[in-house]
Amino acid sequence: MMNVQVESSSMHARWQPSFSQGALKLERDERWTDFSELLSLLRFDGPVRHLEDASMFRRRRLKAGQSALGMGRPFDGLYVVRLGALKTSMTDVDGGEHVIAFPMKGDLLGSDGIWHGKYMSEVVALTDCDLVRIPDEALFAQQRSCNDLERVAYWAISREMVQEQSAYAMTNLPKTEVRVAHFLCIQAQRFAAMGYSPNQFILPMTRRDIGSYLNVTLESVSRAFSALRREGIIEVERREIRILSYEALRNFRL
């Protein structure tokens, strides 16, 4: 687990999400990312044989509220988050939404589309976003041996699976307050990994989304925030969180 130092907050800029709702004309902008930047985004720490790979990957820009991937849409590749925050959800047979992830910079999207050739979840931008597309033909073309790009993709998919397992374990913690504390610890770690302050940040998701993710009600999430604030562990101002004691948050038990 990442060691987050509360005292270092002054050394990091605070993450500022953009919730703009302007025109959606940016989706087709001609912007590109090279292989080296892709490795940096994914924080890939393994060896590569051809770091000078000249492959270029098209970016896709989204405004807050726009759909990045649609449930049932044909699979056209994997996407890496370059900027912004998103929400991944699935719809049950009764039409209810269940949030399963909050992808941010460096996270991989779309691996659930490989199985049946169509995406199995809905991914919506919570803030303005920039995605990098790894096209399916670059990964699964016939008569191609496993190359660096494929190995990096498999590595990233495996990492996503581990994160999903950790999230599932979190939703089975006995008390809502403990689930929320654990959730905030994970967010702090993610902001630290992106180079932002792990101790003061603005959550891009709503409390209702957090409740859906943790399998609890909106009211339970609000009570959990209040309990953590009463204990002197965090300060809360709408979506802005300030962690006063990361150790107390990590070890919180009621």
N, C-alpha and C positions, 0 to 999 in steps of 0.2 A: 504493500500500500504506500502511496506517495506520502512523504513527510511534509506537511504543510506548516510553515512557520508563521504564526500570527504576527510576530514582530516585524515581518518584512513587508507589511502592507504598503508602507510609504514608498517602496522601491518599485511598485508596479502601478501602471495606469489602471483605472477602473474601466471595465467593459461597458460600452455604451451601445445598447441595441437601437436599431432604427425601426420604428413601427410605421413608417410612412405609407400612405395609401394612394400614391400618385398613379399615373397612367402605367399600364403594363407593357409598354412598347419595348422595354429593355431585354426581353427574353431572347431575341434574335441578334443581339449585338455580336459582332465578330471579335471575340476575345479568345486568347489561347493560353494554355499552360504547357510547359515542357515537362519531360520525364523527371528532371532533377527537382523541380518544384513539387511535382506530384509525390515524390518520395518524402520531401520535407513536410508536406501537408499531412501525410499519413503517419509521420514520425517513424518511418520504417528504419529499423536498426540492424537489418541483416545485410549480407554481402550481395552485391550485384555485379554481373559480369560485364555489362555494357552501360556504364554510367553516362557515357557520351551518346546514348540512344537519342536519335533525332526526332522521335515521335512527338507529335503535338496533339493536345487534347482540347477540344472546344469547350468554352465555358458557357454556362447558362445563367443568366441573371433573373432574379425573381423579386417581386415586391411582396411585402407582408400581406398574408392572406391568400396568396396565389398557390395553386396546387403544383407541387414538384413532380410527384408520381401519383397516378391514380389507380385505385384498386380495380383489377381486371384489365388494365391497359397493357398492350403488348410489350414484352421486354425488349428494350433497345440498348441496354448496357447498364453499367454500374456508375454511380455518381459519388464524388467526394466533395464534402462541404469545404469550400474555401473561405467563405465569410458568412456570418449570420447564424441563426438558430431556427430549427424546424420542429415539427411534431409529427410523429409516426403513430397511426392509429388503425384499428380494424373495426368493422361494423358487424355486430352479431345478428342473428336471425330476426331479432325483434327490432332491429334498426338502431340499437344503442351503440354508442361509440366507446371503445376502450383504448386508452392511450398506452402504447407499448414502449416508446422511446422518445427522447428529446435530442436529436442529432445536433451537433455543433461542429465547429472547425476541426477538420481532420477525420471526421466520422464517415463511414461508408454507407451509402444508400442503395437499395435495389437488389440485394442478394437473394431476397425471397422470390424474385422473378425468374430465377434460373430454372427452377424445378419444372414448372408447367409452361414456361415461355410467356408468362404474364405476371404482373406485380400483384401481390396478395395483400398489400396494405396501402393506405392512403398517407401521403407525406405532404404536409402543408407548411409553408413558410410562416414562422411566427414573427420574423423581422425581415428586412431586406436581406437577400441572400445571393451568394455567388457559388454556383456548383461547377464542378469539373466532370465532364462525361468521359468514361472509359467505354467506347463502343463495343457492342457484343462481338462484332467481327474481329476486333483486335484481340479478343480473349478466346473465342471458340471457333475460329476459322478452321476448316478441314485441312488435314495434312500439315498441321503446324505442330512442331515440338514445343514442349514447355519452355517459354522464354522468361526473361526477367519480369516483364509485366504480369504474366500469369502467376508467377510465384508471389509477387507482391500482393496481387489480388487475393490469392488463397490465404496469405498471411493476414490480410485485413479482414477477410470473412471470418477467419478463426477468432480474431480478436473481438469481432462483433458478437460471436456466439458466447464467448466468455463473459462479456458485459451483460448480455441478456440473461445468462445464468445467475449472475450477481444480482440483477434487478429482480428476478423471480424470487430469489432468497430473501430480498428485502421486503417484498410484499407479504411474506409469511412471518415477519416479526410480530410478536404478540400484541404490542401496543402501538397505536397510531403515532404517539409522540416520539417513540423510538424510530419508527419508519421515517418520519419527517426529519429527525436529526440525522439519520443515516443519509437521507436524500441530500440534505444540505452539505454534508461532508463530501459526497461525491461531486456536487456542483463546485465546491471549493477546489477540489483536486483538478477538475476539468479546466477551470479558469486559470489555475496555476500552470497547467501544462501548456496553455495558450499564451502564457507570458503576462497575464493580467493578475490583478490583486485577488488572492484567494480569500480575503477577509472582508471585502466590501464589494458587492456586485448587485446588479439588477437582474432579477429572474425574468427571462423572456416569456415564460409560460404563466398562465393564470393559476389560481389556487384550485379552480375546478379541474383543470388539466392535471395538476399534481395529485389531486384526489383520485382521478380516474387511473392514473399511473400506479398509485400505491394501493388501489382497490379500497379506498375509504371515501367518505362523503366530504363535500366542500366544507361543511360545518366542522367536521373532525380535523381537517387541515388547519382551519382558522384557530381552533382551540389548541392545537399542538403548537402553533406559532406563539400564541399567548403564553402557554406554559413555559416554553423555552425562554421567552422574554422575562417572565417573572423570576426564573432561576438565574437571571443575569448572564445568560450564555450568548444571546443574540439581541440585536436591536432590529426592529422591523418598521419600515415606513412604506406602506403599500407593497410594491414589488422589490423595493431595495432592502437588502440584507446586509447587516454588519455583524460579523462573528467576533464576539468579545473574547471567547476562549475556545479555540479549536479542540484542545484536549478534552474539555468538559463536554463539548458537542459530540466528539467521537465516542466518549465513554458514557454518554447519557443513558441512564436506565431509571425507570420509575418503579 
